[in-house]
Amino acid sequence: MIFIPDGDFMDVYLGTINNHFATFAKVEAAFFEELESLIITNAVDLSSITSWPRRADGSMDVPPPDGVTLAFRASHRTTDRLRVRETPSTEAAIVTTLDIGTEVQLLETGNVENIGGVSAPWVRVLCANGFTGWCFSGYLEAIHQADTTEVASVSESVAAAQSVSVEEQGGENNFPVFWLVATGIALLVAGIVVVCIKRKRK
């Protein structure tokens, strides 16, 4: 198994980086409380959830639903005056323009486009004042990762460099207990499901 931590997420692969098995995410305690409430009472109070799982670059696999007000956590800053649009397109309406050095939090990554000779993805960002919109990430730089020059998902080469195989660890484990417990539970549940399916077919 290969474990690749990425911010609040950890991706698990079987054998090779091309065989994705599962993705786990760390969430705050309020998330579990509201999930339990949803299951038992079919009601949920999203106002109690203030954070959402993020990748290391600040992006989210699934943006939060309406009603979740996220605490602002800057991940990138503008390197030039940058237009923010309603949708990820140069044809979309401009809703505001950010000054050089404005800090934003990356929420979602869209399609890659070449604009002015620069290839980069469109990203949906959150500003400190709570405003959200889409902008071209070719003019954003990561705040906490000095050698990151592009906003992109983890490539195979980076993933391979960060990956840790259980066999390579030689029994030594450097991952937080949380991730190992989560992985163990997922494998156990998968095994139980397989056994139940086989029994039903007999």
C-alpha positions as CSV (number, residue, x, y, z in Angstrom):
1,M,0.0,0.0,0.0
2,I,1.1,3.5,-0.8
3,F,0.0,6.4,1.5
4,I,0.2,10.0,0.2
5,P,-0.7,12.7,2.7
6,D,-1.9,16.0,1.1
7,G,-3.1,18.6,3.6
8,D,-6.3,17.3,5.4
9,F,-6.5,14.4,2.9
10,M,-4.6,11.1,2.6
11,D,-4.8,9.1,-0.6
12,V,-4.3,5.4,-0.5
13,Y,-3.1,3.3,-3.5
14,L,-2.7,-0.4,-3.9
15,G,0.6,-1.5,-5.4
16,T,1.1,1.4,-7.8
17,I,0.2,5.1,-8.0
18,N,-2.3,4.2,-10.8
19,N,-4.4,2.0,-8.6
20,H,-6.3,4.4,-6.3
21,F,-8.0,2.6,-3.4
22,A,-9.4,5.3,-1.1
23,T,-9.2,8.8,0.1
24,F,-9.5,9.8,3.8
25,A,-10.1,13.3,5.2
26,K,-9.7,14.9,8.6
27,V,-12.8,16.9,9.7
28,E,-13.7,18.8,12.9
29,A,-15.8,17.2,15.6
30,A,-18.8,19.3,14.7
31,F,-18.9,17.5,11.3
32,F,-19.5,14.1,13.0
33,E,-22.1,15.5,15.3
34,E,-24.1,17.0,12.5
35,L,-23.7,13.8,10.4
36,E,-25.1,11.8,13.4
37,S,-28.0,14.3,13.6
38,L,-28.7,13.9,9.9
39,I,-28.8,10.1,10.2
40,I,-31.0,10.1,13.3
41,T,-33.3,13.1,12.9
42,N,-32.9,13.9,9.2
43,A,-31.9,17.5,10.2
44,V,-28.6,19.2,10.2
45,D,-27.3,22.6,11.3
46,L,-24.5,23.6,8.9
47,S,-23.8,26.8,10.8
48,S,-21.8,24.8,13.4
49,I,-19.3,23.7,10.8
50,T,-16.6,26.3,10.2
51,S,-13.9,24.3,8.4
52,W,-13.8,21.9,5.4
53,P,-11.1,19.4,4.4
54,R,-8.5,21.0,2.1
55,R,-5.6,19.8,0.0
56,A,-2.1,21.2,0.8
57,D,-2.6,23.8,-2.0
58,G,-5.8,25.0,-0.3
59,S,-8.2,23.4,-2.8
60,M,-11.1,21.1,-1.9
61,D,-12.1,17.9,-3.5
62,V,-15.8,18.8,-2.9
63,P,-16.7,22.4,-2.1
64,P,-18.8,22.9,1.0
65,P,-22.6,23.1,0.6
66,D,-24.6,26.3,1.0
67,G,-24.8,27.3,4.6
68,V,-21.2,26.5,5.6
69,T,-19.3,29.7,6.3
70,L,-15.6,28.9,6.2
71,A,-13.0,30.5,8.3
72,F,-10.6,32.4,6.0
73,R,-7.2,30.7,5.6
74,A,-5.0,32.4,3.0
75,S,-3.1,30.0,0.8
76,H,-2.1,32.3,-2.2
77,R,-1.4,35.9,-3.0
78,T,-1.7,37.8,-6.3
79,T,1.4,38.7,-8.2
80,D,-0.4,41.2,-10.4
81,R,-3.8,43.0,-10.5
82,L,-6.2,40.1,-11.0
83,R,-9.8,40.1,-12.3
84,V,-12.3,37.9,-10.4
85,R,-15.1,36.6,-12.6
86,E,-18.5,35.0,-12.0
87,T,-17.5,31.8,-13.9
88,P,-14.1,30.4,-15.0
89,S,-14.0,32.1,-18.4
90,T,-12.5,35.3,-19.9
91,E,-16.0,35.9,-21.3
92,A,-17.6,35.9,-17.9
93,A,-18.6,39.1,-16.1
94,I,-15.9,40.8,-14.0
95,V,-17.1,41.2,-10.4
96,T,-14.0,42.7,-8.8
97,T,-10.3,43.3,-9.3
98,L,-7.7,42.3,-6.7
99,D,-4.7,44.4,-6.1
100,I,-1.1,43.1,-6.2
101,G,-0.4,41.2,-3.0
102,T,-4.0,40.4,-2.1
103,E,-4.2,37.2,-0.1
104,V,-6.9,34.6,-1.1
105,Q,-7.8,31.1,-0.2
106,L,-8.1,28.6,-3.0
107,L,-11.4,26.7,-2.9
108,E,-11.7,24.8,-6.1
109,T,-9.6,24.1,-9.2
110,G,-11.1,24.3,-12.7
111,N,-9.9,23.8,-16.3
112,V,-6.4,24.7,-17.5
113,E,-6.2,27.5,-20.0
114,N,-3.4,29.4,-21.8
115,I,-3.8,33.2,-21.3
116,G,-1.1,35.5,-22.5
117,G,1.3,32.7,-23.0
118,V,0.8,31.4,-19.4
119,S,-0.8,28.0,-18.9
120,A,-2.6,27.5,-15.6
121,P,-6.0,26.4,-14.2
122,W,-8.9,28.6,-13.3
123,V,-9.5,28.6,-9.5
124,R,-12.4,29.7,-7.3
125,V,-11.0,31.7,-4.4
126,L,-12.3,33.1,-1.1
127,C,-11.2,36.6,-0.1
128,A,-10.8,37.8,3.5
129,N,-14.1,39.7,3.3
130,G,-16.0,36.5,2.4
131,F,-16.3,37.2,-1.3
132,T,-15.8,34.3,-3.7
133,G,-15.3,34.1,-7.4
134,W,-13.2,32.6,-10.2
135,C,-9.8,33.9,-11.3
136,F,-6.9,32.8,-13.5
137,S,-4.2,31.2,-11.3
138,G,-1.3,32.1,-13.5
139,Y,-1.0,35.3,-11.4
140,L,-1.2,33.7,-8.0
141,E,1.7,32.4,-5.9
142,A,1.5,30.0,-2.9
143,I,2.2,31.7,0.4
144,H,3.4,28.8,2.5
145,Q,5.2,26.8,-0.3
146,A,8.0,29.0,-1.6
147,D,9.0,26.6,-4.4
148,T,5.4,26.1,-5.7
149,T,5.0,28.0,-8.9
150,E,1.7,26.6,-10.1
151,V,-1.7,25.8,-8.6
152,A,-2.3,22.2,-9.6
153,S,-3.1,18.8,-8.1
154,V,-0.3,16.5,-7.0
155,S,1.3,15.1,-10.2
156,E,2.6,11.6,-10.4
157,S,6.2,12.6,-10.0
158,V,5.4,14.6,-6.8
159,A,3.2,11.9,-5.5
160,A,5.9,9.3,-6.1
161,A,8.4,11.4,-4.2
162,Q,6.0,11.9,-1.3
163,S,4.6,8.4,-1.2
164,V,5.5,6.0,1.5
165,S,5.1,2.3,1.1
166,V,4.5,0.0,4.1
167,E,7.2,-2.4,2.8
168,E,9.7,0.4,2.5
169,Q,9.0,1.5,6.1
170,G,10.3,-1.8,7.4
171,G,7.6,-1.9,10.0
172,E,8.3,1.7,11.2
173,N,5.4,4.1,10.8
174,N,5.7,7.8,10.5
175,F,2.0,8.6,9.9
176,P,-0.3,9.9,12.5
177,V,-2.3,7.2,14.3
178,F,-5.5,8.8,12.9
179,W,-4.7,7.8,9.3
180,L,-3.7,4.3,10.2
181,V,-6.9,3.7,12.2
182,A,-9.0,5.2,9.3
183,T,-7.2,3.0,6.8
184,G,-7.7,-0.1,9.0
185,I,-11.4,0.6,9.5
186,A,-11.9,1.1,5.7
187,L,-10.2,-2.2,4.9
188,L,-12.2,-4.0,7.6
189,V,-15.5,-2.6,6.3
190,A,-14.5,-3.5,2.7
191,G,-13.7,-7.1,3.8
192,I,-17.1,-7.4,5.7
193,V,-19.0,-6.2,2.6
194,V,-17.2,-8.7,0.4
195,V,-18.0,-11.6,2.8
196,C,-21.7,-10.5,3.1
197,I,-22.0,-10.4,-0.7
198,K,-20.5,-13.8,-1.1
199,R,-22.8,-15.3,1.5
200,K,-25.9,-13.8,-0.1
201,R,-25.0,-15.4,-3.4
202,K,-24.8,-18.9,-1.9
